[in-house]
């Protein structure tokens, strides 16, 4: 069975349960929680990026430092994304556009 996006409640196309384990561990292996000048931050081990929010640091690593053999396809418009964060953002926009279109009919 496919993974469900917690933000949209929709299945992530191309995101099988077994396929995501490697991606998650790859992301985690490139992050460290370190003391910054104003508290703890998540630091990318591949570059100088830091963020106080783990989600932002994970999205950074996924977008900038991982290579993918898998893509994520929008079930509404077939748009292809290369990261989970990108498909989450796209699905929010795509669903909103679809809702607006239906309201006009």
Residue frames as a rotation matrix with the C-alpha (Angstrom) as fourth column:
UNK 1
0.576 0.818 0.000 0.00
0.818 -0.576 0.000 0.00
0.000 0.000 -1.000 0.00
UNK 2
-0.016 -0.579 0.815 1.13
0.540 -0.692 -0.480 3.61
0.842 0.432 0.324 -0.63
UNK 3
-0.679 -0.284 -0.677 2.07
0.726 -0.395 -0.563 6.26
-0.107 -0.874 0.474 1.87
UNK 4
0.453 0.864 0.221 -0.47
0.843 -0.496 0.207 8.93
0.289 0.092 -0.953 2.84
UNK 5
-0.503 -0.565 0.654 0.54
0.350 -0.825 -0.444 12.58
0.790 0.006 0.613 2.89
UNK 6
-0.384 0.360 -0.850 -0.25
0.917 0.038 -0.398 13.86
-0.111 -0.932 -0.345 6.42
UNK 7
-0.829 0.029 -0.559 -0.85
0.019 -0.997 -0.079 17.39
-0.559 -0.075 0.826 5.10
UNK 8
-0.620 0.585 -0.523 -3.36
-0.773 -0.345 0.532 16.48
0.131 0.734 0.666 2.41
UNK 9
-0.041 0.583 0.812 -4.62
-0.540 0.671 -0.509 13.04
-0.841 -0.459 0.287 3.39
UNK 10
0.779 0.296 -0.553 -3.95
-0.623 0.265 -0.736 11.95
-0.071 0.918 0.391 -0.18
UNK 11
0.734 -0.554 0.393 -1.77
0.462 0.831 0.309 9.03
-0.498 -0.045 0.866 -1.28
UNK 12
0.178 -0.770 -0.613 1.72
-0.633 -0.566 0.528 9.93
-0.753 0.294 -0.589 -2.43
UNK 13
0.962 0.191 -0.197 2.00
-0.270 0.518 -0.812 8.58
-0.053 0.834 0.549 -5.96
UNK 14
0.480 -0.814 -0.328 5.06
-0.102 0.320 -0.942 6.42
0.871 0.486 0.071 -6.41
UNK 15
-0.256 -0.571 0.780 5.74
-0.838 -0.272 -0.474 6.39
0.482 -0.775 -0.408 -2.68
UNK 16
0.447 0.352 -0.822 5.68
-0.004 0.920 0.392 2.77
0.895 -0.172 0.412 -1.63
UNK 17
0.962 -0.016 0.272 6.35
-0.273 -0.090 0.958 1.99
0.009 -0.996 -0.091 2.01
UNK 18
0.603 -0.783 0.152 9.57
0.666 0.599 0.444 0.12
-0.439 -0.166 0.883 1.25
UNK 19
0.257 -0.504 0.825 10.83
0.808 -0.356 -0.470 2.79
0.531 0.787 0.315 -1.16
UNK 20
0.631 0.064 0.773 10.72
-0.138 -0.971 0.193 5.59
0.763 -0.229 -0.604 1.39
UNK 21
0.926 -0.298 -0.232 12.78
0.322 0.299 0.898 3.90
-0.198 -0.907 0.372 4.12
UNK 22
0.074 -0.962 0.262 16.02
0.996 0.085 0.033 4.56
-0.054 0.259 0.964 2.24
UNK 23
0.028 0.006 1.000 15.11
0.417 -0.909 -0.006 8.19
0.909 0.417 -0.028 1.52
UNK 24
0.880 0.369 0.298 14.28
-0.107 -0.458 0.882 8.91
0.462 -0.809 -0.364 5.16
UNK 25
0.720 -0.666 -0.195 17.52
0.534 0.353 0.768 7.37
-0.443 -0.657 0.610 6.41
UNK 26
-0.066 -0.730 0.681 19.49
0.947 -0.261 -0.188 9.22
0.315 0.632 0.708 3.70
UNK 27
0.364 0.281 0.888 17.97
0.089 -0.960 0.267 12.51
0.927 -0.018 -0.374 4.84
UNK 28
0.996 0.074 0.047 18.58
-0.042 -0.068 0.997 11.80
0.077 -0.995 -0.064 8.53
UNK 29
0.478 -0.878 -0.027 22.20
0.845 0.451 0.289 10.83
-0.242 -0.161 0.957 7.86
UNK 30
-0.250 -0.561 0.789 22.85
0.771 -0.609 -0.188 14.30
0.586 0.561 0.585 6.43
UNK 31
0.403 0.449 0.797 21.45
-0.154 -0.825 0.543 16.24
0.902 -0.342 -0.263 9.42
UNK 32
-0.477 -0.480 -0.736 22.81
0.717 0.271 -0.642 17.07
0.508 -0.834 0.215 12.85
UNK 33
0.750 0.648 0.134 21.17
0.389 -0.596 0.703 18.88
0.535 -0.475 -0.699 15.75
UNK 34
-0.260 -0.947 -0.187 23.74
0.856 -0.137 -0.498 21.40
0.447 -0.290 0.846 16.99
UNK 35
0.223 0.239 -0.945 23.98
0.754 -0.657 0.011 24.43
-0.618 -0.715 -0.327 19.24
UNK 36
0.089 -0.135 0.987 23.57
0.789 -0.595 -0.152 27.65
0.608 0.792 0.053 17.26
UNK 37
-0.810 -0.476 0.343 24.07
0.221 -0.789 -0.572 31.24
0.543 -0.388 0.745 18.47
UNK 38
-0.511 0.710 0.484 20.39
-0.820 -0.572 -0.027 31.45
0.258 -0.411 0.874 19.54
UNK 39
0.231 0.582 0.780 19.62
-0.740 0.625 -0.247 27.85
-0.631 -0.520 0.575 20.52
UNK 40
-0.352 -0.329 0.876 19.57
0.131 0.910 0.394 24.42
-0.927 0.253 -0.277 18.92
UNK 41
0.211 0.360 -0.909 19.42
-0.871 -0.353 -0.342 24.23
-0.444 0.864 0.239 15.11
UNK 42
0.650 -0.011 0.760 19.37
0.301 0.922 -0.245 21.50
-0.697 0.388 0.603 12.49
UNK 43
0.121 -0.753 -0.647 22.56
-0.704 -0.525 0.479 21.61
-0.700 0.398 -0.593 10.44
UNK 44
0.976 0.116 -0.186 23.15
-0.219 0.575 -0.788 20.09
0.016 0.810 0.586 7.02
UNK 45
0.437 -0.858 0.270 26.37
0.115 0.351 0.929 18.05
-0.892 -0.375 0.252 6.96
UNK 46
0.210 -0.298 0.931 26.76
0.943 0.313 -0.112 18.68
-0.258 0.902 0.347 3.22
UNK 47
-0.133 -0.206 0.970 26.76
0.538 -0.836 -0.104 22.51
0.832 0.508 0.222 3.25
UNK 48
-0.940 -0.336 0.051 26.35
0.169 -0.592 -0.788 25.52
0.295 -0.732 0.614 5.56
UNK 49
-0.210 0.948 0.237 22.51
-0.261 -0.288 0.921 25.37
0.942 0.132 0.308 5.73
UNK 50
-0.940 0.061 -0.336 20.91
0.335 0.347 -0.876 25.52
0.063 -0.936 -0.346 9.19
UNK 51
-0.265 0.903 0.338 17.33
-0.285 -0.409 0.867 25.83
0.921 0.133 0.366 10.40
UNK 52
-0.711 0.087 0.698 15.67
-0.698 0.041 -0.715 25.80
-0.092 -0.995 0.032 13.81
UNK 53
0.343 0.912 0.225 12.94
-0.793 0.410 -0.451 23.61
-0.503 -0.024 0.864 12.25
UNK 54
-0.416 -0.519 0.747 13.74
-0.147 0.849 0.507 19.99
-0.897 0.101 -0.430 11.45
UNK 55
0.445 0.664 0.601 11.12
0.522 0.352 -0.777 19.84
-0.728 0.659 -0.190 8.67
UNK 56
0.894 -0.135 -0.428 12.82
-0.373 -0.755 -0.540 22.72
-0.250 0.642 -0.725 6.83
UNK 57
-0.097 -0.993 0.060 16.23
-0.842 0.114 0.528 21.08
-0.531 0.001 -0.847 7.16
UNK 58
-0.238 0.092 0.967 14.82
0.215 0.976 -0.040 17.76
-0.947 0.199 -0.252 5.91
UNK 59
0.795 0.581 0.174 13.23
0.329 -0.171 -0.929 19.50
-0.510 0.796 -0.327 2.91
UNK 60
0.558 -0.686 -0.467 16.56
-0.765 -0.644 0.032 21.22
-0.323 0.339 -0.883 2.18
UNK 61
-0.419 -0.757 0.501 18.49
-0.498 0.654 0.570 17.93
-0.759 -0.011 -0.651 2.20
UNK 62
0.086 0.544 0.834 15.86
0.461 0.721 -0.518 16.21
-0.883 0.429 -0.189 0.07
UNK 63
0.922 0.381 -0.072 15.86
0.143 -0.506 -0.851 18.99
-0.360 0.774 -0.520 -2.53
UNK 64
0.694 -0.675 -0.249 19.58
-0.719 -0.660 -0.216 19.79
-0.018 0.329 -0.944 -2.65
UNK 65
-0.216 -0.946 0.243 21.59
-0.961 0.250 0.120 16.72
-0.174 -0.207 -0.963 -1.70
UNK 66
-0.187 0.180 0.966 19.72
-0.109 0.973 -0.203 13.55
-0.976 -0.143 -0.162 -2.70
UNK 67
-0.733 0.020 -0.680 19.45
-0.679 0.033 0.733 11.89
0.037 0.999 -0.010 -6.09
UNK 68
-0.099 0.830 0.549 16.20
-0.560 0.410 -0.720 10.13
-0.823 -0.379 0.424 -6.85
UNK 69
-0.998 -0.069 0.010 15.28
-0.035 0.618 0.785 7.18
-0.060 0.783 -0.619 -8.97
UNK 70
-0.365 0.929 -0.062 11.63
0.927 0.357 -0.112 7.67
-0.082 -0.099 -0.992 -7.98
UNK 71
-0.904 0.185 0.387 9.21
-0.082 -0.960 0.268 10.49
0.421 0.211 0.882 -8.79
UNK 72
-0.602 0.766 -0.226 5.88
0.454 0.096 -0.886 11.57
-0.657 -0.636 -0.405 -7.31
UNK 73
-0.863 0.344 0.370 2.95
0.282 -0.280 0.918 12.14
0.419 0.896 0.145 -9.67
UNK 74
-0.738 0.674 0.032 -0.13
-0.531 -0.550 -0.645 14.27
-0.417 -0.493 0.764 -8.90
UNK 75
-0.711 0.521 0.472 -3.25
0.564 0.824 -0.060 12.15
-0.420 0.224 -0.880 -9.24
UNK 76
0.262 0.854 -0.450 -5.28
0.329 -0.518 -0.790 15.19
-0.907 0.059 -0.417 -10.28
UNK 77
0.794 0.046 -0.606 -3.19
-0.442 -0.640 -0.629 16.63
-0.416 0.767 -0.488 -13.12
UNK 78
0.858 -0.479 0.186 -0.27
0.514 0.795 -0.323 14.16
0.007 0.372 0.928 -13.62
UNK 79
0.657 -0.677 0.333 2.33
-0.571 -0.735 -0.367 16.81
0.493 0.050 -0.869 -12.75
UNK 80
0.575 -0.544 -0.611 5.64
0.569 0.803 -0.179 15.13
0.588 -0.244 0.771 -11.76
UNK 81
0.716 -0.415 0.562 7.67
-0.650 -0.689 0.320 16.16
0.254 -0.594 -0.763 -8.70
UNK 82
0.161 -0.786 -0.596 11.04
-0.091 0.590 -0.802 14.87
0.983 0.183 0.023 -7.57
UNK 83
-0.904 -0.427 0.012 10.70
-0.046 0.069 -0.997 15.38
0.424 -0.902 -0.082 -3.80
UNK 84
-0.332 0.799 -0.501 8.01
0.916 0.399 0.031 14.66
0.225 -0.449 -0.865 -1.21
UNK 85
-0.401 0.148 -0.904 8.00
0.459 -0.821 -0.338 18.30
-0.793 -0.551 0.261 -0.16
UNK 86
-0.915 0.033 -0.403 7.43
-0.341 -0.598 0.725 19.44
-0.217 0.801 0.558 -3.74
UNK 87
-0.666 0.722 -0.188 4.47
0.306 0.495 0.813 17.08
0.680 0.484 -0.551 -4.24
UNK 88
-0.311 0.544 -0.779 2.96
0.916 -0.047 -0.399 18.24
-0.254 -0.838 -0.483 -0.91
UNK 89
-0.573 0.037 -0.819 3.10
0.004 -0.999 -0.049 21.86
-0.820 -0.032 0.572 -2.03
UNK 90
-0.935 0.210 -0.284 1.82
-0.306 -0.079 0.949 21.00
0.177 0.975 0.138 -5.50
UNK 91
-0.579 0.753 -0.312 -1.11
0.686 0.657 0.312 18.95
0.440 -0.033 -0.897 -4.13
UNK 92
-0.325 0.451 -0.831 -2.21
0.651 -0.530 -0.543 21.84
-0.686 -0.718 -0.121 -1.93
UNK 93
-0.644 0.031 -0.764 -2.19
-0.408 -0.859 0.309 24.21
-0.647 0.510 0.566 -4.92
UNK 94
-0.920 0.262 -0.293 -3.75
-0.160 0.430 0.889 21.70
0.358 0.864 -0.353 -7.29
UNK 95
-0.497 0.770 -0.401 -6.56
0.861 0.494 -0.119 20.77
0.106 -0.404 -0.908 -4.89
UNK 96
-0.344 0.336 -0.877 -7.25
0.331 -0.830 -0.448 24.44
-0.879 -0.444 0.175 -4.16
UNK 97
-0.803 0.028 -0.596 -7.41
-0.529 -0.496 0.689 25.23
-0.276 0.868 0.413 -7.90
UNK 98
-0.823 0.510 -0.251 -9.79
0.255 0.726 0.638 22.29
0.508 0.461 -0.728 -8.39
UNK 99
-0.356 0.699 -0.620 -12.01
0.869 0.004 -0.495 23.45
-0.344 -0.715 -0.609 -5.55
UNK 100
-0.489 0.132 -0.862 -12.11
-0.121 -0.989 -0.082 26.98
-0.864 0.064 0.500 -6.97
UNK 101
-0.914 0.141 -0.380 -13.02
-0.375 0.063 0.925 25.62
0.154 0.988 -0.005 -10.40
UNK 102
-0.642 0.704 -0.305 -15.85
0.671 0.708 0.221 23.53
0.371 -0.063 -0.927 -8.95
UNK 103
-0.382 0.489 -0.784 -17.22
0.583 -0.531 -0.615 26.56
-0.717 -0.692 -0.083 -7.05
UNK 104
-0.692 0.047 -0.720 -17.52
-0.441 -0.818 0.371 28.49
-0.572 0.574 0.586 -10.33
UNK 105
-0.947 0.297 -0.125 -19.57
0.067 0.561 0.825 25.77
0.315 0.773 -0.551 -12.04
